[in-house]
Amino acid sequence: MNYGICPLSVVPIRSSASDRSEMVSQLLFGETVEFLQKKGSWAKIRCMWDNYIGWADVQQIKPLPLADILRYQKNYAYSLELIQGAMAEGHYLPITIGATLPEFDGLNFRLNGSTFTFSGQAITPDAKDQTADLILKIARRYLYAPYLWGGRSPLGIDCSGFSQIVYKLVGIPLPRDASDQVNVGESVDFIEQTQPADLAFFENKKGKISHVGILMPDNQIIHASGQVRIDKIDHFGIFDETASKYSHKLRLIKRLLPDPEPIEKIEKPTNGVEVDQKILF
């Protein structure tokens, strides 16, 4: 079979066919891949969601026929829980936020003939849900997640993995790396013209894009640097108040949302009224 799916909580993607090689990204549960090359117990894979290419241990990927892959892509949801146990027959599987739940019906999802019960919050990406309000709510869930090069989970995440997963959960695809994410969206000329949920990109000493974060109201930014944190930002860059210095030099700002949405005040639901799960976190 030329295709597969991630059947584990998190699977490392490496730069070469070795456990000792650099982890450049991760697969989350339910994400699908195309096999490009086999080398012993390793496979060169292409992540079907963002086209990222790297090496994974074949024991950590479940081969599936293309027909199953296509069926899963038509009916799925994403987990909104930081970590939630999915119960199968005889065992639990930890599911992280951003994981894909194939054929999710609100209580169960299915993978390769097995049924898992999932009682946590989940979201089905939809264009009407692409709001700054929802993006920032999701981003805040990652606060204090430790920085990890190549990471894409709340147990360890890098700056571009953070922006990619947050936008993934509202149905907006982004490339894996900040240097490619900068090519998406419309440029915003001045920091004074920014809106919540715009992406800010920063350059290193060589002038290359090396960092990305998500803008918040009141001249703040949420980003992964040491940990997922909130800092001040101005036209120079990110100001670390703890260290009393600028930590990242601003290069440019991009807008991905078609129409900026105001941050809405969510009223407390009354008893007996059905409420969308997306407003409950």
C-alpha positions, 0 to 999 in steps of 0.5 A: 500500500502507498498510503497510511495513517498515524495510529498513535498519539504523536509520531516523530518525523525525522530528517533522515532514516534514523532514530538519532536524526533531527526531529523536524516535525510530528504526525498527530493521531489520524493524520494521513501520509503517502509513502514515497520510499522505503529504507529498511524499517523507515519510510520517506513520507509526504504528509497529505495535509501540508505536503511536508516530507520526512522520514518515519518509522514504518512500525508507527504508521498504519498502511491503509488503501487509498479508498479508506484515506479518501473516506476519512477525509470526507468525514472527520473532526478535530479534537479540541481537548489538550489531552483526552483518552479515547477508549477502544476495546481493552485499552485507552489511547491519549488523543491530543488537541489537533488530532483527527478523528475519522468518521466521528459521530459525536461520541465515537470515531473509527479507524481501520475497523476499530471503534473508539469512544471519545467524550471530549470536545471536537470541532468540524472545521467550517468556513463560518467558524473562521473568526479571530475569536475562535482562533484566539480561544484555541491559541490560549489553550496552548499557553505554557506548552513547552517549546520543542523543535519540530513539535506539534502537540501541547507536550512540545511545540515550535512556533510554526507548529503552533500557528499551523495547528491553531489555524488547522482547527478552523479549517485554514491550511498552513505550510509547516515552516514559518519561512513558507507560512509567510507566503500565505495571506495578505500583507498588512503594512503597519502594526497599527492596522493589524487585527487579532489573529493576524500572523506576525513574522520575524527575522534572524540576524541573517534576514531570514524568517525564523519565527512566527506568532499570532497577534492578540488585542492590546498590542500583544502576541501569543507565540512559542518561545521557550514556552507558549507565552504572551508578550508585547509587540510593537513595530520593532518586534516582540518585547520580553518584559521579563528580560527588558529587551526585544527578543524578535525583530519584526519583518512583516504581518500577514492576514489570513481571515477574509473579513476581520471579526470583533472579539465577541462576548459569550453570554453564559448559556441558560439551562435547557438551551443547546449550546455549540461546544465551540463557545464552551472553552 
